Amino acid sequence: MIDQPWISASIIVSAIATAIVTWLGYHRTTQTFGDKKMSTSLGVGVLLAGWLGAAMLLGLQGFFLPNPEQPVPSIAYSAVPLVIGSLFLFASKSFQKNVDAIPPHWIIGVQLYRILGIDFLILYFQGQIPGEFALPAGIGDMLIGITAPLVAYLYFRKRPSARTAAIIWNIAGIFDLTLAVTLGVLSSPGPLQLLSIQSPNELITAFPLVLVPVFAVPLSILLHLFSLRVLLGKKA
C-alpha cells in the first residue's frame, strides 16, 4: 500500500480525469456527424467508463496481485482493452472516420497527464518501488507528458517540421510505454522476474498504482496509435 494518501489520490483522480477528457474530445468531434455517430460516441463513453470501473473494482479486490497458482498473471488481462481498441481502429470504418476527424494537436496534448510519472520517482526515493522500474518509467513518462503541450502547440501553429516532430514524439511515447511494461514485468513477483529480486515491484499490481498498467498504459498506447493514424494520413 502506498504510504502517502495524496499520491494515491493523484493516481485515481488522474485516471478519472483522463477518461473524461478523452471521451469529451471524441464526443465533440462526432457532434457534427449526426445521430448515428453520436450513438458511437455514447458507446465509446460507456466502454471507457466500464473499463475504468472494472479496473478499479478488480484492483480493490486484489485481482491483479501475483498468484503463483495462476499460469497466466492476472495483470496480462490489461491487454484486452488495447486489443479491442486496436480492432476498432483498424476494422471499423465508422470509428476510423471519427478518429480521423479529431484534431491531431488535441490527441497529442491530452497526454499531458503522463507528467504524473513523477509519482514513480517519489515512490522510488521513498523506497517503495525499485529503481530498475521507477527511474526509466518515471523519467520517460515525465518527458512525454512535459513535451505533449509543446508538440501539440507547434502542430496547431503549423510550424515547420511540426508533423515530423509529432510523429517522432508518438513513437518515443510508445517506446517509453513498452519499456515501462517490460521492466514492470521483469521486476514484479512472478516467473519472469529477473530484476529487483531483493525488493520486488509489488505495488504495481496493487490498488491504486495498478490503474497505471491496467488503464493508463493501454489508453496511452491507443492515443498514440490514433495520433499516428491521423498524422500519417495528412500531408506535410
Buried (B, 14 or more C-beta within 10 A) or exposed (E): EBEEEEBBEBBBEBBBEBBBBBBBBBBBBBEEBEEEBBEBBEEBBEBBBEBBEBBBEBBEEEBBBBBEEEEEBBBEBBBEBBEBBBEBBEEEEBBBBBBBBBBBBBBBBBBBBBBBBBBBBBBBEEEBBBBBBBBBBBBBBBBBBEBBBEBBBBBBEEEEEBBEBBBEBBEBBBEBBEBBBBBBBBBBBBEEBEBBEEBBBBBBBBBBBBBBBBBBBBBBBBBBBBBBBBBEEEEE
